[in-house]
């Protein structure tokens, strides 16, 4: 039995439960700005 075959996973499979998954379609502006700064800083350091 593999290590990632946990009790909770087996239990979900037995009860046919769908795991809670959160999907995000839109990134918040603050996060976009941070990602942009990281990319720009990285490119500046390379060139």
DSSP file (Angstrom, degrees, kcal/mol; ACC not computed):
  #  RESIDUE AA STRUCTURE BP1 BP2  ACC     N-H-->O    O-->H-N    N-H-->O    O-->H-N    TCO  KAPPA ALPHA  PHI   PSI    X-CA   Y-CA   Z-CA
    1    1 A X              0   0    0      0, 0.0     0, 0.0     0, 0.0     0, 0.0   0.000 360.0 360.0 360.0 123.0    0.0    0.0    0.0
    2    2 A X    >   -     0   0    0      1,-0.1     3,-1.3     2,-0.1     0, 0.0  -0.239 360.0-117.1 -67.9 158.0    1.6    3.3   -1.0
    3    3 A X  T 3  S+     0   0    0      1,-0.3    -1,-0.1     3,-0.0     0, 0.0   0.831 110.8  58.6 -65.4 -34.1    2.1    6.0    1.5
    4    4 A X  T 3  S+     0   0    0      1,-0.2     2,-1.5     2,-0.1    -1,-0.3   0.419  78.3  95.3 -80.7   4.8   -0.2    8.5   -0.2
    5    5 A X    <   +     0   0    0     -3,-1.3    -1,-0.2     4,-0.1     2,-0.0  -0.592  65.4 178.8 -91.9  72.6   -3.1    6.1    0.0
    6    6 A X     >  -     0   0    0     -2,-1.5     4,-2.5     1,-0.1     5,-0.2  -0.217  42.9-110.0 -78.0 163.5   -4.4    7.7    3.3
    7    7 A X  H  > S+     0   0    0      1,-0.2     4,-2.9     2,-0.2     5,-0.2   0.909 118.6  53.8 -58.0 -43.8   -7.5    6.8    5.2
    8    8 A X  H  > S+     0   0    0      1,-0.2     4,-2.2     2,-0.2    -1,-0.2   0.882 109.4  48.3 -62.4 -37.5   -9.2   10.0    4.2
    9    9 A X  H  > S+     0   0    0      2,-0.2     4,-2.1     1,-0.2    -1,-0.2   0.916 113.1  47.0 -68.1 -42.9   -8.6    9.3    0.5
   10   10 A X  H  X S+     0   0    0     -4,-2.5     4,-2.2     1,-0.2    -2,-0.2   0.911 112.1  51.4 -62.9 -40.6   -9.9    5.7    0.9
   11   11 A X  H  X S+     0   0    0     -4,-2.9     4,-2.3    -5,-0.2    -2,-0.2   0.896 108.5  50.3 -65.6 -40.8  -12.9    7.0    2.8
   12   12 A X  H  X>S+     0   0    0     -4,-2.2     5,-2.0     1,-0.2     4,-0.8   0.905 110.4  50.8 -61.6 -41.5  -13.7    9.6    0.1
   13   13 A X  H  <5S+     0   0    0     -4,-2.1     3,-0.4     1,-0.2    -2,-0.2   0.899 110.8  48.2 -64.8 -39.9  -13.5    6.9   -2.5
   14   14 A X  H  <5S+     0   0    0     -4,-2.2    -1,-0.2     1,-0.2    -2,-0.2   0.911 117.9  40.0 -66.5 -42.1  -15.9    4.6   -0.6
   15   15 A X  H  <5S-     0   0    0     -4,-2.3    -1,-0.2    -5,-0.2    -2,-0.2   0.436 106.2-125.8 -89.0   0.9  -18.4    7.4    0.1
   16   16 A X  T  <5 +     0   0    0     -4,-0.8     2,-0.3    -3,-0.4    -3,-0.2   0.894  49.8 166.0  55.8  44.1  -18.1    8.9   -3.5
   17   17 A X      < -     0   0    0     -5,-2.0     2,-0.5    -6,-0.1    -1,-0.2  -0.655  35.5-133.1 -90.1 146.8  -17.3   12.3   -2.1
   18   18 A X        -     0   0    0     -2,-0.3     3,-0.0     1,-0.0    -5,-0.0  -0.865  28.4-120.1 -95.7 127.7  -15.9   15.1   -4.3
   19   19 A X        -     0   0    0     -2,-0.5     2,-0.6     1,-0.1    -1,-0.0  -0.324  30.0-101.7 -67.7 151.0  -13.0   16.8   -2.6
   20   20 A X        +     0   0    0      2,-0.0     2,-0.4    -2,-0.0    -1,-0.1  -0.617  47.9 176.3 -74.3 118.8  -13.3   20.6   -1.9
   21   21 A X        -     0   0    0     -2,-0.6     2,-0.5    -3,-0.0    -3,-0.0  -0.989  19.3-148.7-127.4 133.6  -11.3   22.4   -4.6
   22   22 A X        -     0   0    0     -2,-0.4     2,-0.4     2,-0.0    -2,-0.0  -0.894  11.9-164.4-105.3 127.5  -11.2   26.1   -5.0
   23   23 A X        -     0   0    0     -2,-0.5     2,-0.5     0, 0.0    -2,-0.0  -0.915   2.3-163.8-111.0 136.2  -10.7   27.6   -8.4
   24   24 A X        +     0   0    0     -2,-0.4     3,-0.1     1,-0.1    -2,-0.0  -0.977  13.8 174.3-120.1 123.3   -9.7   31.1   -9.1
   25   25 A X  S    S+     0   0    0     -2,-0.5     2,-0.5     1,-0.2    -1,-0.1   0.766  70.2  49.1 -93.0 -30.6  -10.2   32.7  -12.5
   26   26 A X  S    S-     0   0    0      0, 0.0     2,-0.3     0, 0.0    -1,-0.2  -0.938  73.5-141.7-119.5 130.3   -9.1   36.2  -11.7
   27   27 A X        -     0   0    0     -2,-0.5    -2,-0.0    -3,-0.1     2,-0.0  -0.683  30.4-110.0 -84.8 139.4   -5.9   37.2   -9.9
   28   28 A X     >  -     0   0    0     -2,-0.3     4,-2.2     1,-0.1     3,-0.2  -0.349  25.4-118.1 -65.0 151.4   -6.2   40.1   -7.4
   29   29 A X  H  > S+     0   0    0      1,-0.2     4,-2.6     2,-0.2     5,-0.2   0.861 112.5  56.7 -61.1 -37.7   -4.5   43.3   -8.6
   30   30 A X  H  > S+     0   0    0      1,-0.2     4,-2.1     2,-0.2    -1,-0.2   0.918 109.2  45.9 -60.8 -42.7   -2.1   43.3   -5.6
   31   31 A X  H  > S+     0   0    0      2,-0.2     4,-2.6     1,-0.2     5,-0.2   0.899 110.6  53.2 -68.0 -40.1   -0.9   39.9   -6.5
   32   32 A X  H  X S+     0   0    0     -4,-2.2     4,-2.5     1,-0.2    -2,-0.2   0.925 109.5  49.2 -58.7 -44.6   -0.5   40.8  -10.2
   33   33 A X  H  X S+     0   0    0     -4,-2.6     4,-2.6     2,-0.2    -1,-0.2   0.913 110.7  49.6 -62.9 -42.7    1.6   43.8   -9.2
   34   34 A X  H  X S+     0   0    0     -4,-2.1     4,-2.2     2,-0.2    -1,-0.2   0.918 112.0  47.7 -62.9 -43.5    3.8   41.7   -7.0
   35   35 A X  H  X S+     0   0    0     -4,-2.6     4,-2.3     1,-0.2    -1,-0.2   0.906 111.3  51.8 -64.2 -40.8    4.3   39.1   -9.7
   36   36 A X  H  X S+     0   0    0     -4,-2.5     4,-2.7    -5,-0.2    -2,-0.2   0.928 109.9  48.6 -61.3 -46.0    5.1   41.9  -12.2
   37   37 A X  H  X S+     0   0    0     -4,-2.6     4,-2.7     1,-0.2     5,-0.2   0.891 110.5  51.5 -61.8 -40.2    7.7   43.4   -9.9
   38   38 A X  H  X S+     0   0    0     -4,-2.2     4,-2.1     2,-0.2    -1,-0.2   0.930 112.4  45.2 -63.4 -44.8    9.3   40.0   -9.3
   39   39 A X  H  X S+     0   0    0     -4,-2.3     4,-2.6     2,-0.2     5,-0.2   0.934 114.5  47.8 -65.3 -46.2    9.6   39.4  -13.1
   40   40 A X  H  X S+     0   0    0     -4,-2.7     4,-2.5     1,-0.2    -2,-0.2   0.920 112.8  48.6 -62.6 -44.1   10.9   42.9  -13.8
   41   41 A X  H  X S+     0   0    0     -4,-2.7     4,-1.9    -5,-0.2    -1,-0.2   0.892 112.1  49.5 -62.3 -39.9   13.5   42.7  -11.1
   42   42 A X  H  X S+     0   0    0     -4,-2.1     4,-1.4    -5,-0.2    -2,-0.2   0.913 111.9  47.2 -66.8 -42.5   14.6   39.3  -12.2
   43   43 A X  H  X S+     0   0    0     -4,-2.6     4,-1.9     1,-0.2    -2,-0.2   0.904 110.3  53.8 -65.8 -40.4   15.0   40.5  -15.9
   44   44 A X  H  < S+     0   0    0     -4,-2.5    -1,-0.2     1,-0.2    -2,-0.2   0.881 107.8  50.1 -61.5 -38.4   16.9   43.6  -14.7
   45   45 A X  H  < S+     0   0    0     -4,-1.9    -1,-0.2     1,-0.2    -2,-0.2   0.818 110.6  50.2 -70.2 -29.8   19.3   41.5  -12.8
   46   46 A X  H  <        0   0    0     -4,-1.4    -2,-0.2     1,-0.2    -1,-0.2   0.829 360.0 360.0 -77.6 -31.9   19.9   39.2  -15.8
   47   47 A X     <        0   0    0     -4,-1.9    -2,-0.2    -5,-0.1    -3,-0.2   0.397 360.0 360.0-116.5 360.0   20.6   42.1  -18.3
